[in-house]
Amino acid sequence: MSVPRLGFTDNFFCATSIFPSLNIRLAKHSGAFWDQSISKLFYERVDAGDDYIITVDYDSIYSRQDVITLIEQMEATGADAIFATQIKRDSRNVLMALHPEEIGPGGAVDLNKPLTRAITGHFGLTIIRCESLRKLEHPWFYSHPNGECKWDAGKVDADIFFWNAVEHKAQWRVYQSNNVRIGHIQRVITWVTKDLKCVHQYIDDWEKNGMPSEVIGAVEVPTVTAEIAPTSREPESSLEAAGGLTPTGSPAVLDDAIVGGGVSC
């Protein structure tokens, strides 16, 4: 794992609970440059003579069976690399690009099978054959700007450079595992809408477009009746008496609307 100095503890506990139970060594490298960190980790395992490397991003969530399935698929197919199915952050798109052999007449694509061949993938949960890496020309990871030497449209990031190299130079057989579908941790904003329900928004969308339209404006909700939880003492404030948080209760919820009169301390 190439990891930051601070990260998601859910991801770390996921890794530490799964890999040691499978007798798989965990290794990490921290630094400002992801391409250098992951390269150094790859060098170590290839030089050590390992059969496979499994990469994990610090924001992935997965199960023990996911890891087992990827190993079994590598053993069964002889593939060079297989990655789990994962959605891109702030998006509904899968992190992969289809290999042309998967595209049928009229653009039809059949995903109802364990593996789909791809030309680019990700490193969220990916198994790579060390013998294939050993034969791969260096550098394995390398970022470079576009034709105007700008880090703008047309640039190539280190991860895409890797996938391009294994596809066009090494002719690897790379697959997406359709039945191994993992989670992607990300930040979202949860807003209260005008009808007192909730809506989730990606950070990227908020930065570009501001708050959702259904959040803006005065409250518009029909009158409802709240069920007040019983309390063993007299209310200390009019807010609590109106239906706020009590020692033995919680704000009432009716038809997904938030109902309650405040919080007493």
N, C-alpha and C positions, 0 to 999 in steps of 0.2 A: 504494500500500500504506500502510495505517495500521499502524505498527510500534512495538513497545516499544524501549527503549534496548538491551536484551539480547534475543536471540531464537535461533531454530533456524538454525544455519548451513546445514543441508541445504536448508532452504527458500530461503535467500538465494542459494545457489549454483544452485538450480533456476531461480530467476527470472533471475539474471544470465547464465546459459548459454542461456536460451531467448529472451527478449524482444529483446535486441540483435540476435540472428541473424535476427529477423523485422522489423527496423527499427522496433520499437515502443519508445517512450521509457519508461523506468522512472522513477517518481516516488514519493517516500515523505513521510510526515508523522508526526512523533512528538508525543505529548502524552498527558495523563491522560484525555482525553475522546475516545473513538473517534468519536462522532458529529460532533464539530467537525473532527477531522482529516480524515475522509473527505469531509465537506462542502466543506472548503477545496480539497481535491484535485479534486473534481468541478467547483467553480466555475472553477478554472484551465483545465481542459480544455474545458469548454463555452465559455468566453469566447475560447479560442484557436481555436475553430471546428473542433475535431476531429470525426470521424465517430462514433467509438466510444470508450468507456472500458472497460477490462478491470480488474476488481478482483481482488485476490489477498489472501487472509489469510496471516498470517505463519506459519501451521502447516499449509499445504497443500502437497502434492506432486503434480506433474502432468508431462505430457510436451509437447514441442514440437507434436506432432500434435494434442494436446488443444486447444491454443490455435488452431491452424489450423482445426480442425473447427468450433469455436464461431464463428469469423469467417465461414466458409463458410455456416453455417446462418443467420447474421444476414443475409448477402447474399441468400440464396435465399428466405427467408421474409418479410422485412420486419418481424420481431418487434421488440418494444421492448426485451426483455431475455431472455437465455438463460443459465442457470447449469448447471454440471456436476453430476453426481450425486455426492453425498458423504454419508458416514455421520456422524451426530452423535457427538461425543466421549462416551466412557463409555456407549455405547448400541449397539443394532443397528438403529436407526431412521434412515431417510433424511431429510435436512434439506429437507423440502418439504411443502407442503399442496396436495392435488389441487384443481383447479378442478372445479366441479360438472359441467361438460360432459364430463369424462372418466369419470364414474361411470355405468355402464350398469345395466340391469335386475338386480335382486338385489345391487347393489353391485359388479358385475364391473368390473374395470379392466384394460385392455389396455396393457401396457408394451412390447409387441414392435414398437416403432416408434422412429424417431430422436428424436422430441420428444413430451413430454407437457405439456399446459397445467397451470399451477400458479397458486395465489394468493399463496403465500409461498415464498421460497427462502432463499438465503444469499449470501455474498460471497467464498466460498473461491476460486472461479474463475468469474467472471460477466462477461458482456459486455453493455453497456448502450448504447443508441442516444442520442447526445448531443442530437439534435433532439427526442427525446421528453423528455429532462431539461429542455431549454430551455423547454418549455411547462408543466412541472410546477410547481404552486404551492409556495411556501416556507412553512415549513421542509421540507427534504427528509428530515432525520433529527431526531427529537425524542422523548425519553423522558418519560413522565409516570406518576405513581403511580396506584393504584387509587382507587375511589370514597371510601375513607376516608383518602386522601392518604398511604397507606403503600406502601412498596416491597415489596409482598407479592403474593399471588395476585391476579390481575386487573390488575397493572401492565402497561404496554406499553413494551417496550424500543425503542431507536432503529431497529434494523434491521426489526423487525416494523411499526413505524410507517410506514417507507418502503414496505414491501410492501402494507400496507393502503391507503396513499394512492394508489399506482399502480393498484391493483385497483378501488377503490371511487370514487375521484375522477377519475382520468385514464383509466380503462378500458384500461390497457395490455394487450398480449398478451405474457404471460410464460410461458416454457417451461423445463422441465428437459430437458437433453440426456441421453438414456438411454445413449447409446454413448460419452459422455465421462464416465468414472468415475475420480475422482481420490482420492488418499490424504489422510488426516487424521493428522498427527503428534500423538501424545499420550503421556503417561507411563503406564507400567504397572509392576506389581511382578511379578517372576518368582520363584516360591517353589519349594523342593524339597519334594516330597510324602513321605509315610511310605514309599512304595515306591520312593523315590529317582528319581522322574521329575519333570517340571516342570509347573507350572500357572501361567497368567497371570491377573492380577487388576487391574481398573481401580482407580485411586486412590480414586475416589468410593465404590466398593464397599467398599474396605478401611476408609475413614473411617466408614462407616455400620455395617458388619458385622464388622470385624476380619478376621483371616486366614482363608483357606478351611479348611473342616473336614478336608479330606484332608491338610493340613499338620500338624495337631495330633496329638501322641501319639508313641509310640516307633516306631522304624523297623520296618517289616514287609516284608522282602524275602528271597527265597530265596537260598541260597548260589550264587554264580556263580564262574566261573574267568576271571581276567583274563589277557590276553595282554600280557606284559611286553615293552616295546620294548628292543632290545639297547642296551648302552652300552659305550663304549670305555674306561671307567675303572671302578675299584672304587667301589661305593656308599659314600657318606659317612655315611649314617645308616640305621637300621633302617626308617624310613619310606620312604626312597627304594628300599631293597631290596624293600619290599613292593609296589611298583608305582606310585610317585609320578612326578612330572614329572622327566624326565632330559634331558640335553643333546640327545639324538637322538630323544626320544620324547615322548609326551603321555599323560595319563590314559586308560586303556582305556575304551571304551564298549561295553556289551553289552546288546542288547535295550532300548535307550533308558534303561537304568539307569546311574547314575554309579558307575564302579568305579575305585578307585585308593587308594593308601595315604598320600597326603600330598604336599607340595611341598618340594623342597630348593632352597636359594638358592645 
